[in-house]
């Protein structure tokens, strides 16, 4: 029994059971609910037994291998046993439930799994407060003023509970969780955790051991670093490539609509439109930003372009508001599918259509029946036509609202309790300020007639009104100016192009010099690293700018985290992989791919307001560490792919390629090890945040669960070398690629295919992208083609 429980094979099998079981649990939860998933998987006897056996395996392996002689390695391995022991104490002896209190009432009842439990003191709710974002229904923060009444200990005092700020009394913690619809009652999470001290000790030992292990001379990590340093790294001096990118501006291809109005408006309105774009607007979620930002978002949504017919987004939107009849006959609305174009009666090769094309001679919407049918289908059943139809219908609605000026909420309502801002029509109806109305009329008339001599003065009048009645929520002018400048730079798009060019160039030249078996000179290395560092600095500057503009760390939505993953990839290349030009090329290509994916249709780059639970310093720490790990894993997948290509290129005449395969494998293991360290630390930091904010370390939410599965997957990849009968460089390359699919599931799959606290979908999956099938086919083909050359000479 000892031999079985101390076996590496047992370790891999147990990890597979834990990982596969958790993966199945996420799909059970999606289809049948969390209660069923917990009964069948997470809280089941067999899953608890697997966790217990894994703990025993860790202890026995540590003893068998005398791991205690290598203190750092022993610390982080044994910490898992301590954490699981603390978790068992919390699970079996702790209290975790909800307390509901109405204003003016008190309670000592906690509901735990549909059963009531009395605690030895009461909480009285004096006042519940809900604060919303200006002009929005979105909650900014909510809090409860309470009195703790402990008659047994003769204590009574006031306390203030809000999200990320807890109340602790008598061994119990109270967390602000939710509230009643009428905003007269509060719901508090109540938690008593007897295992917290042991759990936090385990966390501390885990973090300490993982970090110290990276610098321990006896560690596997340092061994790999020494192997890389001894290797002859193939590379070459890369010619300095001018990374100038084409202008983002796009003009309409034909001059079909270049009539007098369009010509004059394009030539004369730029200055006025720019000043108009500098005014402040209140977005639906309450964020205050320049009109310039929203106009760019709207134009990109309608056309897929950042400018149109030689005009900026500010010119286009100003024209649409002031002369809708003309703009209804302009090809503005992007349509992807030929079938939909035929439905509208336009040429099947015409990529953009007019607003008027959507209506017949009687003014009826041509697509009513098809749109209704498309919305009735679940997303997984929608084809290319239905998906395009829904998006085009949305663009049509945005166009209609733009013609009416509904989206331009630029006028603060004086004396509004919630600092609400309104559009043109509402302002004329509800704001009693004749000077403002006259100025607005002049702006609209001047734009209509293309007489812009005094229009700037009208815009300044509107700006003064904004400052007078909405100044308390308007960002400072430097921040607004910075956002407008940032909009113009298209910084991340240019970085995407630069990263791909640089990464591909490094890869090509690495392969060329590999066949010549040349080594790199110090001057060449310095030049390559310097160019790479400059690109990384520009990326860092871009993230810092977005942080300054939004007011919080830019890691709160899909777009921002993808930009950060790209940053982590480049960071890994410049600071950890710079000894191998091929490894650096992998990091830059992965960064370029992630930024490119960030601009795909399903991802929204808009800066939004934070929901209450994210208003915590833990957000920056937890999310940034985890997403950084994804960058390392992505680089590892690319290195695995490159390794398989090198396997294909092996021959008797090119025996030195074997050395390069081994070297890249060492670099890949270093990369995956760093990624795993970051993922483990980030995941457990999330557990601390969750426990300190709402009283639980772990809720088996699909996002949490797949991060846990990814830890298991990469733990298997890192440890598979211990089973010498099956391990090879070829297997390691394959596993480093396959493992990345768990990251893709963690990052994308959960967001769009499963429901949960972290997901961005409703649980109905979007159709699996066609390009993914081709990618999987290419990878499988590479596996098969390189199989015969998998065995390296010792």
Secondary structure, DSSP 8 states (H G I E B T S, - for coil): -HHHHT-HHHHHHHHHHHHHHHHHHHHHHHHH-HHHHIIIIITSHHHHHHHHHHHHHHHHHHHHTTGGGSHHHHHHHHHHHHHHHHHHHHHHH-EEEEEEEETT-EEEEEEETTEEEEEEEEEEEEEEEEEE-TTSSSEEEEEEEEEEEETTTTEEEEEEEETTB-EEETTEEEEEEEE-TTSSEEEEEEEE-TTHHHHHHHHHHHHHHHHHHTT-TTSHHHHHHHHHHHS--B-------------S----S--TT--HHHHHHHHHSHHHHHHHHTSEEE-TTS-EEEHHHHHHHHHHHHHSSSEETTEEHHHHHHHHHH-HHHHTTS--EE---HHHHHHHTS-TT--EE-SGGGB-TTS-BTTHHHHHHHHHS-GGG--HHHHHHHHHHHHHHHHHHHHHTTT---EE-TT-TT--EE-HHHHHHH---HHHHHHHHHHHHHHHHT--TTHHHHHHHHHHHHHHHHTTTS--HHHHHHHHHHHHHTHHHHHHHHHHHHHHHHHHHHHHHHHHT-B--HHHHHHHHHHHHHHHHHHHHHHHHHHHHHSS-S-SSHHHHHHHHHHHHHHHHHHTSTT-HHHHHHHHHHHHHHHHHHTSTT---------GGG-SHHHHHHHHHHHHHHHHHHHHHHHHHHHHHHHHH--GGGTHHHHHHHHHHHHHHHHHHHHHHHHHHHHHHHHHHHHHHHS-S----HHHHHHHHHHHHHHHHHHGGG-TTT--HHHHHHHHHHTHHHHHIIIIIHHHHS-STT-SS-SS-----HHHHHHHHHHHHHHHHHGGG-----
